[in-house]
Amino acid sequence: MSHIYTGLDVGNGEIKVVVVNAWKNKYHVLATTAKKTLGLKKNTIYDEKKLKTSILQAIKATEEKIGMKIKEVILTVPANRANMTIENGLVNIKNEVVTGNTVISVIKDTVLNAYDDTRELVSCLPISFTVDDTASVIDPLNKQGKKLYLKAVVATSPKEEIYPFINIVRSIGINIVDIIYNTQADYYTVSSKELDRKMGAIINIGSDITSVGVFNKGIMIKNSYIPVGSSSVDKDISFIYKLSLKKSKDLKEKFALTSSRYADSNDVISVENTENKKITINQVQISEVIESRIKEILKLTKNEINRLTKREISYIIVVGGISELAGFNYIVEEVLGRNANCFNMQILGARHNKFTSAFGSSK
């Protein structure tokens, strides 16, 4: 039986919507939409009306593509002040056979008293189940025993941080069936059986915020964020060449490279700046501007990963729209090491790294 899910990622730069048809553990993209975000900066809503309008535009544009009404979504929420704790739960097994209801009961027992009234439960991700004395049961369904024990990572966030996003989405008549941190959603997009056995990190370079999540066997155990992102690159170009932010972004995406080493000194472009003067921009020089800022951001994320965990990291994967820039992976390897790389979103219908959170939320 197939199901249709809609992932809604409210980013600081763009609102992303991805609709997927899930069937037999395969996910087929039906539509994607990206619309400019208004009313939001650094994960803080400063104009609810503008943000509501931005989300509504993205939803309406997606509805036109799929020819049906979107009634419910899975919403990605910021993890600025997320808290992850390891909790335990224990319940008696009714009729001595584990059912879905038994699993639900032990999850409820696990999260009971795990957080106070100021926080909201975002996820309870199982580390291991134990049926009587049989430990580390991956799937306890239909196992026989008297007691079911659960060890899990419980993630919560302050209500004041995520409720404004929930309320705005609900105000346009859309039901929220689940919420998920954007970095956790990123992991579900990039995950594999190999990564599910390792310790690593996911870096999402957004417009104003760069999110960092540390994962152990697919579960986010630590997270942090850095208040800088791809918009800083646009501002650097704008300041140096006296260009509008829009023109700076266009040059970044269509003319420059991330690594100046691979840029062509003979490749130049003429543009008109904000002073109405014609200027000539060299590809090597503008690439150096971009490279400098990207290296700074990646060095900050490296320091953040080292602060979050002292354990050995087996992989680092970078996502986010800016990671699509030519030569980006060279800088990632140079700064973060050989075990680091950019994800290459090859999902038919969503072939851009800016859609990893919205797609992963459904997956």
Helices and strands as residue ranges (DSSP letters): E 3-10, E 14-23, E 26-36, E 40-41, E 44-45, H 48-66, E 72-77, E 83-92, G 94-96, H 100-111, E 119-131, E 134-137, E 147-158, H 159-171, E 175-181, H 182-190, G 195-197, E 199-205, E 210-216, E 219-226, H 231-241, H 245-254, G 260-262, E 268-272, E 278-282, H 283-308, E 315-319, G 321-324, H 328-336, E 340-342, G 353-355, H 356-362
